[in-house]
Amino acid sequence: MHLNASARTAACSFKALRHLLREIQLSVVTVANEVGYSNSSHFAHVFRKHTGPSPSDYRRQRQDSAGRR
């Protein structure tokens, strides 16, 4: 699969966002602001579009699965 530069950048960005939400104890609003979104609702919409769950649900799912290990 070949991705153009914009798609590669987006994929890397969402990988970093997932890491921030999973590993760093910052609020979703803070994460959104740190990566350049001034509107956390827009950030949540874009995140859901690319990953499925909302940022809060993504974090909760990962914490739940980590607790079961």
Order of alpha helices (4+ residues) and beta strands (2+ residues): alpha-alpha-alpha-alpha
